[in-house]
């Protein structure tokens, strides 16, 4: 999940010649969608009988990294971090002929940054 090719595909900007060249040279394919649902940390630690090992196991590291990387590159990548976003994404794809409007990607990025910050 934290492999350079994964993050290169998320952070790469195919419209920039330098990024496109780096991606090609390193056999990196661009991502246009990243979907991550984080571990249920808050629900886990809310349990009265939760143990420290159980709580630690629910600390998500890779998911946060993927979400923030995709949100950073929202000009090229859509990031979904809540299941309730899925129908809105599909609606966008239908309305935009298989594309996603830049404003939608920006809204998703804003939600992603808020989600990871809280």
N, C-alpha and C positions, 0 to 999 in steps of 0.2 A: 504494500500500500504506500510506503514511503520511498519507493524506487524512483530514481531520477527520470526514467522514461515516463512514468506516470505523471510526475509533477511537470516535466517538460511538456507533456501533452496538454496539461491543464493551464499552465502559465504561458505557453507559446502563443505568439501572435502571428498567425500565418500570413497576415497582410503585410507584415514588415519583412523586407527581403533578408535582413540579417537573422531574424528568428526562423524564417522559412529555411534558410540555408543550414542553420544549426540543427533544426529538426530533421531535415533530410539527411545530413551527414551522420546523425546519431540514430536513424531509423525510428523517429518519434512521430506518432500520429496525433493530430490535434483532437482534443475533446471538445464537444459543443454542449455537453450536458454532464453535470455531476449531481448525483443523488445520494445523500448521506442522512441516515437517521441515527442520532447519537444514542449511546447506551442510556438506560433509564436511571441515571445517577440519583436525581432528586427523589424519585419514587423508592429507590433502594435504601437510601439513608433515612427516609421517613419511617421505615419499619422499626418498631420498637426493639425487635430482637436481632437487628442486623449486626453482623460481626465486622470487625475491621477488615479482614481479608475479603469479605463479600463487597464491602464498600469500595475498597481499592480496585477490585476487579471491574467495577463499573465506571472507572475513570477512563474516558475516551481520549486518546492522544491522536491517533491517525485520522479519525473522523474530523476532528477540529481542524487539523492541518489541511485536509482535502477541501473542507467547506471554505476556509479562509483563502486558500489559493484560488479556488474557483471564483469566489466573490471579488477578489482582487482583479481578476481578469474578466470581469463581467461584460466588457466590450465584445468578447468573443465566446464566453461560456455562460450558460445558464446554470445556476446552483439552486437545488431544491433541498431543503432541510426539514420540511414538515409534510406529512402525508396529505394535509389539506391543500397543499399547493399543486398536487398532481392533476386534479381536474382543470385547474386554471391553466396549467401548462399545455394540456391536451387541447383545450379550447383555443389557446394562442396558436398552436400548431395548425389547427383547422382553419382559423380565421386568416392566418398569415401565409397559407399555402406551404406549410412545412417549415416555416421559419418562426422565429420568436422576435417580437419587437424589442428594440433597445431599451425602451422604458420599462418593459416587463423584466428584462434581465437586471436592470438597475434596481428595481423594486425587490427582486429576489435577493440581490446582493445586500441590500440594506437590511432585509430580514435576517440574512445569514450572519452579518456582522453583529446585529442585535442579539441573535440567538447564542452565538459563541461568547459574546461579552457577558451575557447573563448566566 
